[in-house]
């Protein structure tokens, strides 16, 4: 993992071919696997595999999982509230991207 800091953002670059098991993702986010299972059931995270013991998460999921963990733990949002906030953040990112393209 590489850490990149700019004047306005802090980003973590994760190799795209990297995959996490459920326990590995929990360790990377500093949360219990039961919390991640709740996020999967709410549709916040999408693993590959049919059962939690078989779940594999793409490396690109790590920033979203960490953001979800911060919302749950720091802001004490429930899983449904966290899902809603992440959906709204995704929509904001989409709108900003469209605005940048529109402005050319």
ChimeraX attribute file (.defattr): number of C-alpha atoms within 10 A of each C-alpha:
attribute: neighborCount
match mode: 1-to-1
recipient: residues
	/A:1	9
	/A:2	9
	/A:3	9
	/A:4	10
	/A:5	10
	/A:6	7
	/A:7	5
	/A:8	5
	/A:9	7
	/A:10	10
	/A:11	11
	/A:12	13
	/A:13	14
	/A:14	17
	/A:15	12
	/A:16	10
	/A:17	8
	/A:18	12
	/A:19	20
	/A:20	18
	/A:21	17
	/A:22	21
	/A:23	18
	/A:24	14
	/A:25	23
	/A:26	21
	/A:27	13
	/A:28	14
	/A:29	20
	/A:30	12
	/A:31	17
	/A:32	14
	/A:33	17
	/A:34	13
	/A:35	15
	/A:36	23
	/A:37	17
	/A:38	14
	/A:39	20
	/A:40	15
	/A:41	12
	/A:42	14
	/A:43	13
	/A:44	21
	/A:45	18
	/A:46	15
	/A:47	20
	/A:48	13
	/A:49	11
	/A:50	9
	/A:51	9
	/A:52	17
	/A:53	10
	/A:54	12
	/A:55	16
	/A:56	21
	/A:57	20
	/A:58	18
	/A:59	17
	/A:60	16
	/A:61	18
	/A:62	21
	/A:63	16
	/A:64	14
	/A:65	20
	/A:66	17
	/A:67	14
	/A:68	25
	/A:69	24
	/A:70	17
	/A:71	19
	/A:72	18
	/A:73	12
	/A:74	9
	/A:75	10
	/A:76	12
	/A:77	17
	/A:78	12
	/A:79	22
	/A:80	15
	/A:81	14
	/A:82	22
	/A:83	20
	/A:84	14
	/A:85	15
	/A:86	17
	/A:87	13
	/A:88	12
	/A:89	12
	/A:90	12
	/A:91	12
	/A:92	12
	/A:93	12
	/A:94	12
	/A:95	12
	/A:96	12
	/A:97	12
	/A:98	12
	/A:99	11
	/A:100	10
	/A:101	9
	/A:102	8
	/A:103	7
	/A:104	6
